[in-house]
């Protein structure tokens, strides 16, 4: 069962991942993990998970052709 805290962290990871998917890495002015940690208050593990979320979002966009 997911607690409120788990749900909150999950939402932060999703928000960060979706933000990253919409912002090309070549336009970011610093390494991605520290940027996500600073901007979204994530741990290292959560920032890595946000990168996975972003990758899956980009793949979905590529597959759908939009």
Buried (B, 14 or more C-beta within 10 A) or exposed (E): EEEEEEEEBBEBBBBBBBBBBEEEEEEEEEEBBEBBBEEBEBEEEBBBBBBEBBEEBBEEEEEEEE
